[in-house]
Amino acid sequence: MSDRPSRRLFDALGDDRPSGTLRRVAAWAAAVVVLAAVFASYLNPHMALDIANRVWACF
């Protein structure tokens, strides 16, 4: 299995593949950043009203 492109890239860099724990931490960090951005967008009252109107228009 060492002929996969991703494996060759990490071998060429002299680095091992990221562990599952590192991927999990990176995924959680990305999720937290996205949620923080969504919650921050609701601090703008015009944004909240616009989203509410768009949701209401679906019905």
MOPAC internal coordinates of N, CA, C and O (Angstrom, degrees):
PM7 1SCF
backbone

  N    0.0000 0     0.00 0     0.00 0    0    0    0
  C    1.4353 1     0.00 0     0.00 0    1    0    0
  C    1.5219 1   111.91 1     0.00 0    2    1    0
  O    1.2310 1   119.51 1  -175.63 1    3    2    1
  N    1.2796 1   118.55 1     4.37 1    3    2    1
  C    1.4572 1   120.06 1  -176.26 1    5    3    2
  C    1.5218 1   112.19 1   -81.12 1    6    5    3
  O    1.2310 1   120.04 1  -177.22 1    7    6    5
  N    1.3345 1   117.53 1     2.78 1    7    6    5
  C    1.4577 1   119.34 1  -179.82 1    9    7    6
  C    1.5316 1   112.82 1   -95.61 1   10    9    7
  O    1.2310 1   120.03 1  -174.37 1   11   10    9
  N    1.3339 1   117.54 1     5.63 1   11   10    9
  C    1.4590 1   119.90 1   176.97 1   13   11   10
  C    1.5211 1   109.47 1   -69.25 1   14   13   11
  O    1.2310 1   120.14 1   -34.85 1   15   14   13
  N    1.3372 1   117.34 1   145.15 1   15   14   13
  C    1.4712 1   119.96 1  -177.58 1   17   15   14
  C    1.5196 1   113.44 1   -58.11 1   18   17   15
  O    1.2310 1   120.07 1   137.86 1   19   18   17
  N    1.3392 1   117.46 1   -42.14 1   19   18   17
  C    1.4584 1   119.14 1  -178.82 1   21   19   18
  C    1.5285 1   110.72 1   -64.94 1   22   21   19
  O    1.2310 1   120.72 1   142.93 1   23   22   21
  N    1.3147 1   116.23 1   -37.07 1   23   22   21
  C    1.4626 1   119.80 1   179.69 1   25   23   22
  C    1.5298 1   109.93 1   -67.44 1   26   25   23
  O    1.2310 1   120.66 1   139.28 1   27   26   25
  N    1.3354 1   116.35 1   -40.72 1   27   26   25
  C    1.4633 1   119.36 1   178.89 1   29   27   26
  C    1.5239 1   111.19 1   -64.35 1   30   29   27
  O    1.2310 1   120.59 1   143.41 1   31   30   29
  N    1.3318 1   116.47 1   -36.59 1   31   30   29
  C    1.4595 1   119.95 1   179.11 1   33   31   30
  C    1.5232 1   110.38 1   -63.04 1   34   33   31
  O    1.2310 1   120.31 1   132.55 1   35   34   33
  N    1.3305 1   117.00 1   -47.45 1   35   34   33
  C    1.4546 1   119.63 1  -179.56 1   37   35   34
  C    1.5281 1   111.22 1   -67.90 1   38   37   35
  O    1.2310 1   119.90 1   145.01 1   39   38   37
  N    1.3250 1   117.80 1   -34.99 1   39   38   37
  C    1.4516 1   120.18 1   176.24 1   41   39   38
  C    1.5192 1   111.02 1   -65.78 1   42   41   39
  O    1.2310 1   120.43 1   140.89 1   43   42   41
  N    1.3439 1   116.79 1   -39.11 1   43   42   41
  C    1.4634 1   120.34 1  -179.74 1   45   43   42
  C    1.5234 1   110.82 1   -67.23 1   46   45   43
  O    1.2310 1   120.75 1   147.13 1   47   46   45
  N    1.3267 1   116.17 1   -32.87 1   47   46   45
  C    1.4584 1   119.79 1   178.68 1   49   47   46
  C    1.5148 1   112.09 1   -80.52 1   50   49   47
  O    1.2310 1   120.28 1   170.87 1   51   50   49
  N    1.3136 1   117.07 1    -9.13 1   51   50   49
  C    1.4490 1   120.36 1  -177.80 1   53   51   50
  C    1.5110 1   112.19 1    73.92 1   54   53   51
  O    1.2310 1   120.82 1  -156.07 1   55   54   53
  N    1.3054 1   116.04 1    23.93 1   55   54   53
  C    1.4474 1   122.41 1  -175.72 1   57   55   54
  C    1.5131 1   108.62 1  -119.86 1   58   57   55
  O    1.2310 1   120.31 1   -29.42 1   59   58   57
  N    1.2876 1   117.00 1   150.58 1   59   58   57
  C    1.4547 1   120.17 1   176.33 1   61   59   58
  C    1.5274 1   108.53 1   -89.28 1   62   61   59
  O    1.2310 1   120.07 1   -17.10 1   63   62   61
  N    1.3028 1   117.48 1   162.90 1   63   62   61
  C    1.4597 1   120.95 1   179.67 1   65   63   62
  C    1.5215 1   109.13 1   -66.25 1   66   65   63
  O    1.2310 1   120.22 1   -31.64 1   67   66   65
  N    1.3377 1   117.18 1   148.36 1   67   66   65
  C    1.4627 1   120.17 1   178.59 1   69   67   66
  C    1.5260 1   110.36 1   -61.79 1   70   69   67
  O    1.2310 1   121.02 1   -38.79 1   71   70   69
  N    1.3017 1   115.66 1   141.21 1   71   70   69
  C    1.4593 1   119.44 1  -178.85 1   73   71   70
  C    1.5274 1   110.08 1   -75.93 1   74   73   71
  O    1.2310 1   120.93 1   -12.69 1   75   74   73
  N    1.3097 1   115.82 1   167.31 1   75   74   73
  C    1.4519 1   121.01 1   178.32 1   77   75   74
  C    1.5159 1   112.00 1   -62.40 1   78   77   75
  O    1.2310 1   120.63 1   145.11 1   79   78   77
  N    1.3347 1   116.41 1   -34.89 1   79   78   77
  C    1.4558 1   120.45 1   179.48 1   81   79   78
  C    1.5229 1   110.84 1   -65.53 1   82   81   79
  O    1.2310 1   120.37 1   138.50 1   83   82   81
  N    1.3191 1   116.90 1   -41.50 1   83   82   81
  C    1.4582 1   120.62 1   178.84 1   85   83   82
  C    1.5212 1   110.73 1   -63.93 1   86   85   83
  O    1.2310 1   120.25 1   138.66 1   87   86   85
  N    1.3005 1   117.13 1   -41.34 1   87   86   85
  C    1.4664 1   120.81 1   178.00 1   89   87   86
  C    1.5265 1   110.96 1   -64.47 1   90   89   87
  O    1.2310 1   120.76 1   139.15 1   91   90   89
  N    1.3275 1   116.15 1   -40.85 1   91   90   89
  C    1.4582 1   120.58 1   179.97 1   93   91   90
  C    1.5289 1   110.85 1   -64.24 1   94   93   91
  O    1.2310 1   120.34 1   136.38 1   95   94   93
  N    1.3231 1   116.95 1   -43.62 1   95   94   93
  C    1.4656 1   120.79 1   178.78 1   97   95   94
  C    1.5226 1   110.29 1   -64.61 1   98   97   95
  O    1.2310 1   120.16 1   139.18 1   99   98   97
  N    1.3208 1   117.30 1   -40.82 1   99   98   97
  C    1.4657 1   120.89 1   178.82 1  101   99   98
  C    1.5312 1   110.60 1   -64.97 1  102  101   99
  O    1.2310 1   119.88 1   140.40 1  103  102  101
  N    1.3174 1   117.83 1   -39.60 1  103  102  101
  C    1.4616 1   121.16 1   179.06 1  105  103  102
  C    1.5316 1   110.63 1   -65.82 1  106  105  103
  O    1.2310 1   120.21 1   136.73 1  107  106  105
  N    1.3316 1   117.20 1   -43.27 1  107  106  105
  C    1.4623 1   120.56 1   177.69 1  109  107  106
  C    1.5257 1   110.92 1   -63.78 1  110  109  107
  O    1.2310 1   120.27 1   139.00 1  111  110  109
  N    1.3299 1   117.09 1   -41.00 1  111  110  109
  C    1.4671 1   120.63 1   179.46 1  113  111  110
  C    1.5245 1   110.46 1   -63.52 1  114  113  111
  O    1.2310 1   120.01 1   138.04 1  115  114  113
  N    1.3184 1   117.58 1   -41.96 1  115  114  113
  C    1.4641 1   121.03 1   178.41 1  117  115  114
  C    1.5264 1   110.39 1   -64.49 1  118  117  115
  O    1.2310 1   120.01 1   139.31 1  119  118  117
  N    1.3201 1   117.59 1   -40.69 1  119  118  117
  C    1.4652 1   120.95 1   179.45 1  121  119  118
  C    1.5260 1   110.82 1   -64.47 1  122  121  119
  O    1.2310 1   120.28 1   139.54 1  123  122  121
  N    1.3213 1   117.07 1   -40.46 1  123  122  121
  C    1.4631 1   120.85 1   179.22 1  125  123  122
  C    1.5300 1   110.50 1   -65.21 1  126  125  123
  O    1.2310 1   120.27 1   139.18 1  127  126  125
  N    1.3221 1   117.09 1   -40.82 1  127  126  125
  C    1.4681 1   120.21 1   179.03 1  129  127  126
  C    1.5282 1   110.51 1   -64.06 1  130  129  127
  O    1.2310 1   120.18 1   136.52 1  131  130  129
  N    1.3143 1   117.25 1   -43.48 1  131  130  129
  C    1.4698 1   120.62 1   179.63 1  133  131  130
  C    1.5300 1   110.42 1   -64.13 1  134  133  131
  O    1.2310 1   120.17 1   135.14 1  135  134  133
  N    1.3239 1   117.28 1   -44.86 1  135  134  133
  C    1.4676 1   119.74 1   179.14 1  137  135  134
  C    1.5244 1   111.69 1   -64.02 1  138  137  135
  O    1.2310 1   120.34 1   141.14 1  139  138  137
  N    1.3248 1   116.96 1   -38.86 1  139  138  137
  C    1.4681 1   119.94 1   177.81 1  141  139  138
  C    1.5234 1   110.60 1   -63.32 1  142  141  139
  O    1.2310 1   120.14 1   140.50 1  143  142  141
  N    1.3185 1   117.34 1   -39.50 1  143  142  141
  C    1.4662 1   120.51 1   178.47 1  145  143  142
  C    1.5277 1   110.73 1   -66.06 1  146  145  143
  O    1.2310 1   120.05 1   140.16 1  147  146  145
  N    1.3158 1   117.51 1   -39.84 1  147  146  145
  C    1.4701 1   120.55 1   178.87 1  149  147  146
  C    1.5261 1   110.24 1   -65.70 1  150  149  147
  O    1.2310 1   120.37 1   133.90 1  151  150  149
  N    1.3183 1   116.91 1   -46.10 1  151  150  149
  C    1.4612 1   119.57 1   179.92 1  153  151  150
  C    1.5248 1   111.11 1   -65.12 1  154  153  151
  O    1.2310 1   119.84 1   142.82 1  155  154  153
  N    1.3061 1   117.91 1   -37.18 1  155  154  153
  C    1.4665 1   121.20 1   178.31 1  157  155  154
  C    1.5243 1   110.84 1   -66.17 1  158  157  155
  O    1.2310 1   120.08 1   146.42 1  159  158  157
  N    1.3185 1   117.45 1   -33.58 1  159  158  157
  C    1.4635 1   119.34 1   179.48 1  161  159  158
  C    1.5231 1   111.64 1   -67.02 1  162  161  159
  O    1.2310 1   119.85 1   152.62 1  163  162  161
  N    1.3141 1   117.89 1   -27.38 1  163  162  161
  C    1.4582 1   120.56 1   178.93 1  165  163  162
  C    1.5277 1   112.31 1   -76.50 1  166  165  163
  O    1.2310 1   119.33 1   172.03 1  167  166  165
  N    1.3233 1   118.88 1    -7.97 1  167  166  165
  C    1.4574 1   121.16 1   175.07 1  169  167  166
  C    1.5251 1   111.25 1   -71.52 1  170  169  167
  O    1.2310 1   120.84 1   160.42 1  171  170  169
  N    1.3229 1   116.00 1   -19.58 1  171  170  169
  C    1.4623 1   121.17 1   176.36 1  173  171  170
  C    1.5362 1   107.68 1   -86.10 1  174  173  171
  O    1.2310 1   119.76 1   -65.69 1  175  174  173
  N    1.3416 1   118.06 1   114.31 1  175  174  173
  C    1.4777 1   119.52 1  -176.38 1  177  175  174
  C    1.5288 1   113.70 1   -61.53 1  178  177  175
  O    1.2310 1   119.97 1   146.82 1  179  178  177
  N    1.3238 1   117.66 1   -33.18 1  179  178  177
  C    1.4603 1   120.01 1   179.44 1  181  179  178
  C    1.5259 1   110.88 1   -66.19 1  182  181  179
  O    1.2310 1   120.79 1   143.21 1  183  182  181
  N    1.3174 1   116.10 1   -36.79 1  183  182  181
  C    1.4678 1   120.77 1   178.56 1  185  183  182
  C    1.5307 1   109.71 1   -65.79 1  186  185  183
  O    1.2310 1   120.42 1   135.07 1  187  186  185
  N    1.3269 1   116.79 1   -44.93 1  187  186  185
  C    1.4653 1   120.37 1  -179.57 1  189  187  186
  C    1.5315 1   110.87 1   -62.76 1  190  189  187
  O    1.2310 1   120.24 1   138.36 1  191  190  189
  N    1.3220 1   117.14 1   -41.64 1  191  190  189
  C    1.4636 1   120.46 1   178.90 1  193  191  190
  C    1.5255 1   111.11 1   -66.69 1  194  193  191
  O    1.2310 1   120.28 1   139.71 1  195  194  193
  N    1.3163 1   117.07 1   -40.29 1  195  194  193
  C    1.4620 1   121.19 1   178.69 1  197  195  194
  C    1.5287 1   111.16 1   -62.55 1  198  197  195
  O    1.2310 1   120.53 1   135.39 1  199  198  197
  N    1.3264 1   116.60 1   -44.61 1  199  198  197
  C    1.4757 1   120.44 1   178.52 1  201  199  198
  C    1.5302 1   109.65 1   -63.29 1  202  201  199
  O    1.2310 1   120.12 1   136.22 1  203  202  201
  N    1.3402 1   117.38 1   -43.78 1  203  202  201
  C    1.4626 1   120.33 1   179.43 1  205  203  202
  C    1.5275 1   111.24 1   -60.84 1  206  205  203
  O    1.2310 1   120.46 1   137.66 1  207  206  205
  N    1.3304 1   116.73 1   -42.34 1  207  206  205
  C    1.4649 1   119.82 1   178.19 1  209  207  206
  C    1.5247 1   111.90 1   -64.85 1  210  209  207
  O    1.2310 1   120.25 1   141.64 1  211  210  209
  N    1.3149 1   117.12 1   -38.36 1  211  210  209
  C    1.4696 1   119.63 1   179.12 1  213  211  210
  C    1.5281 1   111.38 1   -66.91 1  214  213  211
  O    1.2310 1   120.58 1   139.64 1  215  214  213
  N    1.3251 1   116.50 1   -40.36 1  215  214  213
  C    1.4709 1   119.96 1   177.96 1  217  215  214
  C    1.5213 1   109.72 1   -65.82 1  218  217  215
  O    1.2310 1   120.21 1   136.56 1  219  218  217
  N    1.3462 1   117.20 1   -43.44 1  219  218  217
  C    1.4623 1   121.15 1   179.91 1  221  219  218
  C    1.5282 1   111.45 1   -63.11 1  222  221  219
  O    1.2310 1   120.29 1   146.75 1  223  222  221
  N    1.3332 1   117.05 1   -33.25 1  223  222  221
  C    1.4644 1   120.83 1  -179.31 1  225  223  222
  C    1.5305 1   112.01 1   -68.16 1  226  225  223
  O    1.2310 1   120.02 1   161.78 1  227  226  225
  N    1.3091 1   117.56 1   -18.22 1  227  226  225
  C    1.4640 1   120.77 1   179.54 1  229  227  226
  C    1.5278 1   111.47 1   -71.99 1  230  229  227
  O    1.2310 1   119.93 1   160.21 1  231  230  229
  N    1.3308 1   117.75 1   -19.79 1  231  230  229
  C    1.4677 1   120.22 1  -175.21 1  233  231  230
  C    1.4601 1   112.44 1   -98.75 1  234  233  231
  O    1.2310 1   120.10 1   180.00 1  235  234  233

